[in-house]
Amino acid sequence: MRTYILALSKYVITAGMLVYTLLAFLRLGYGSRRGEGAGTALRKSAAADFCMIFLLFLVHAAGLLTIYAARQKPEYLFFWLFQLLAFAAAIVLYRAIYPEGNTALWLNVCMLLSIGLVMLTRLSFAKAVRQFFIAAAGMSLAIAVPALLKRFRFLKRLTFVYAGAGAAALLAVLVLGQVTQGSKLSYSMFGVSVQPSEFVKILFVFYLASAYYEAAGLREILPAAAVSAVHILILAASRDLGTAAIYFVAYVFMTFLASGKWRYLFLGMAAGGAGAAAGFRLFAHVRVRVQAWLDPWSVIDTMGYQITQSLFSISGGGIFGTGLTRGTPDKIPYVESDFIFAAVAEELGLIFAVCLMALCIAVFLDILWVSLNFADRFYRFTAFGFAVIYIFQIFLTIGGEVKFIPLTGVTLPLISYGGSSVLQTIFMFAVVEAIYILQREKMRSFEQRFEREEAAARRAVGRGG
Amino acid sequence: MKARDWKPYAEDRQAEKKRIRGQILFVQWLFISLFAAMAAFICIYAVRNRKTFFDNSYNGREAKLLAENTRGKIFAADGQVLAETVTEADGSERRRYPFGSLFSHVVGYSTKGRSGIEKEENYALVHSDLPLSEKAAADERGSKYPGNNVFTTLRPEIQQAASDALGMYRGAVIATDPATGAILAMVSKPDFDPNEIDVRWNSYLAGDSAEGRLLNRATQGMYPPGSTFKLIDAIEYLEEHPDTWQDYRYQCTGTLEKAGGAVHCFHYEVHGSVDLVDSFAESCNCSFANLGLELDRSAYENTLEKLMFDGKLPFSYPYTESHVYLDAETPEKEVMQMAIGQGETSMSPFHLHLITQAAADGGILMRPRLVESIRTADGSVLRQDMPEPYARLMSEKTAAELRRMMQAVVERGTATKLSGFSYTAAGKTGSAEYDPEDESRSHAWFTGFAPAENPQICVTVIIEGMGSGGDYAVPIARRVFDSYFAK
């Protein structure tokens, strides 16, 4: 029995993920469609939601039960049940509290989290448990965010609070931080290690949105450039190059959207290229990374070790993967945080890995379309900024793991191990949900007003006739 | 007017809305295409490099697999085991090679790195594709899964004959079936015992630099081809003069001096008036040096390329590329040397063998192969290597003429030691001088096939530094032919 479970579960997981991803894309359209025609759309989306929930639990159960079959320790079984309850509660509560919410997005977040937990359980039980509690706490808080955001009308006026708090937090890491792998990323508070650059990402997007929402001429763009430069330089000084790149991209793309000028996009890209070239010239650690990307085989003992182990993993798994617990992802240093995608690709297979990338794109589109449909500039820019930093971070981490681009060592949001990362991402999604709900409610109130007025007009006409 | 047509933000924001829509769609497609490119990259990169990555010594995958699978067996064509893993009483595993050093180079070893079939088919050997029911049964028993087995084309009796015939000489013997490309035997001496590779590794590496015990001389050895190169001259001449080659005449005086260079026949023998077949059968150097100068150089260059000089052979095992130097600028005295297989020209025995093999099979080279099939431990076929034509190396007519000329070598030329047996053999000998200081020292070559009318086996022999091909290499080939036809 055990032999069969270990050998066959990977096909169930691949099939489940494949169908889930297809549904997630089909569901995209319905999530943001409003108004009339909603009858069929709603029915269809409800059916799709039902299937997606089923598949989420199927993939999750197949994954964790496979690990249980391999390890044969009861705690794995209990851990699965706890997770099951937590996800069920998250899904049911959210639908109950926010019937107007974007359930597809929320489901996708749960799906990504569950994939992350399955993979972490396989890699390190202790870390998975920790991640589970942090995520559960984050989800509980996240459910409150939409209700709060409606009341916080002052958010768009806090421009310099965001900038100041963000820069200060980053500076504190630079001065006080602990060094991990040559980078200063975190400091300890009350025995808990916090990575502020994750949370400052949110502040930074809020900052840019509030700086630009009234106008985005040169008078706004240049100060924003200065503030961004401060953030980015502090991060570069902490040697957190991946995060620095994310901040930079957020600045360039949000400036592009707010100003409406394509030249800022190209100018920004050119500046990014120049910055990268300068970094390459000036800093040995940048050159080493580029070399490890171009030819990791010549430095396989040192800088190329991580990336080549990652390539071995990905290629060793093949189309359907080795099956959970049957690969060798443990050989990749920092696999739970920086190389989790390689572990997923190895044990769950290339089809699954590509579906995972597609699912991330679906989530990205969901956020992006919130920004497309919302007319309030502050919220539009915020959602757009979140979409861009979310997808760009995924591009950095997966691209680095598969040798598509140089390695930068950022996490895969919701999947990688890391409390700060997972909290930050959940909070970000909560804000996006809040914006979505705000948008729906506004729409609804406009529609109601319009209907009232129309009815009044009709009555008036009737009376007149 | 319906509800959905009502535009809540209808002021002057229409233009901005349109612009933002364009920008957002741009960003959307930008990242979608980036991700599509990345996904395509990873899939292609991972799948294409699968075996290379697997064989990298830094990859821990093999160790993980060997913890659950026992390395598969390697079998000879007749079903005898060439390599297997045995579990000792204490549970440790050992790779056993029942034939000792007989198949050392071709089957190879799997500890201290890997070589031969052990290396090339490593991926298959360490994987186990048993059906799940069998695996479940193995789990019940608490035993490991047996890995996939490799069935080779090698024939132990021919390999043994070749090895015995070569004796203590340094050199190599190759035997293949020209119709299928199946490699029947491949011997290289000095050899080593793969059973003792771990304990005797250092002594195998030691020895004088000429010893090269771990080197497979059959494919990696580089030798001047000597008179066997006349095969290649003859091919070119036959292709250039398909209808008039019979008119070729040359008056041999034992020495040809021309263009500042001089060529002698072996032991300064004088062959007198010879045609092409005589020149070939008696291996007349002067005649071939003369013929070499007559050949159309650009046509010859093309032929050399077609015959895989300075290029790849259709073989995935390690081999050394042969070299020949010829272009419009080559001085005539060097062309004379090239035509008799001396000078800068160097060939591997395997390369020469493939040319003979193509001649034996009507000009078509069948892709040489060592593996017949790969099967799971319970016998279901995972991969079957079918005979596969690789390329036409010469026209059918050229191949037929060449076969007749090679038959003349045995009937009345330098390989008469092969005549008078139950089978009719054909071939070409060579005595390749390799020491400019001492012209009496030469490598002994023979390449040929039997039966001459309907070739079933091709054999190529080289012995290092022993003397003439006719005296030393031909008897070895004979014993290989004998073992094949003894059945």
Boltz contact constraints between the chains, C-beta under 6 A:
constraints:
  - contact:
      token1: [A, 3]
      token2: [B, 135]
      max_distance: 6.0
  - contact:
      token1: [A, 3]
      token2: [B, 136]
      max_distance: 6.0
  - contact:
      token1: [A, 3]
      token2: [B, 139]
      max_distance: 6.0
  - contact:
      token1: [A, 4]
      token2: [B, 132]
      max_distance: 6.0
  - contact:
      token1: [A, 7]
      token2: [B, 132]
      max_distance: 6.0
  - contact:
      token1: [A, 35]
      token2: [B, 4]
      max_distance: 6.0
  - contact:
      token1: [A, 36]
      token2: [B, 4]
      max_distance: 6.0
  - contact:
      token1: [A, 257]
      token2: [B, 23]
      max_distance: 6.0
  - contact:
      token1: [A, 260]
      token2: [B, 19]
      max_distance: 6.0
  - contact:
      token1: [A, 300]
      token2: [B, 58]
      max_distance: 6.0
  - contact:
      token1: [A, 312]
      token2: [B, 53]
      max_distance: 6.0
  - contact:
      token1: [A, 312]
      token2: [B, 59]
      max_distance: 6.0
  - contact:
      token1: [A, 314]
      token2: [B, 46]
      max_distance: 6.0
  - contact:
      token1: [A, 315]
      token2: [B, 46]
      max_distance: 6.0
  - contact:
      token1: [A, 315]
      token2: [B, 49]
      max_distance: 6.0
  - contact:
      token1: [A, 315]
      token2: [B, 50]
      max_distance: 6.0
  - contact:
      token1: [A, 315]
      token2: [B, 53]
      max_distance: 6.0
  - contact:
      token1: [A, 316]
      token2: [B, 61]
      max_distance: 6.0
  - contact:
      token1: [A, 328]
      token2: [B, 60]
      max_distance: 6.0
  - contact:
      token1: [A, 328]
      token2: [B, 61]
      max_distance: 6.0
  - contact:
      token1: [A, 328]
      token2: [B, 64]
      max_distance: 6.0
  - contact:
      token1: [A, 331]
      token2: [B, 60]
      max_distance: 6.0
  - contact:
      token1: [A, 350]
      token2: [B, 43]
      max_distance: 6.0
  - contact:
      token1: [A, 354]
      token2: [B, 39]
      max_distance: 6.0
  - contact:
      token1: [A, 357]
      token2: [B, 35]
      max_distance: 6.0
  - contact:
      token1: [A, 357]
      token2: [B, 39]
      max_distance: 6.0
  - contact:
      token1: [A, 361]
      token2: [B, 35]
      max_distance: 6.0
  - contact:
      token1: [A, 368]
      token2: [B, 24]
      max_distance: 6.0
  - contact:
      token1: [A, 368]
      token2: [B, 28]
      max_distance: 6.0
  - contact:
      token1: [A, 372]
      token2: [B, 24]
      max_distance: 6.0
  - contact:
      token1: [A, 375]
      token2: [B, 9]
      max_distance: 6.0
  - contact:
      token1: [A, 391]
      token2: [B, 31]
      max_distance: 6.0
  - contact:
      token1: [A, 395]
      token2: [B, 34]
      max_distance: 6.0
  - contact:
      token1: [A, 399]
      token2: [B, 38]
      max_distance: 6.0
  - contact:
      token1: [A, 402]
      token2: [B, 42]
      max_distance: 6.0
  - contact:
      token1: [A, 404]
      token2: [B, 38]
      max_distance: 6.0
  - contact:
      token1: [A, 404]
      token2: [B, 41]
      max_distance: 6.0
  - contact:
      token1: [A, 446]
      token2: [B, 8]
      max_distance: 6.0
  - contact:
      token1: [A, 447]
      token2: [B, 3]
      max_distance: 6.0
  - contact:
      token1: [A, 450]
      token2: [B, 6]
      max_distance: 6.0
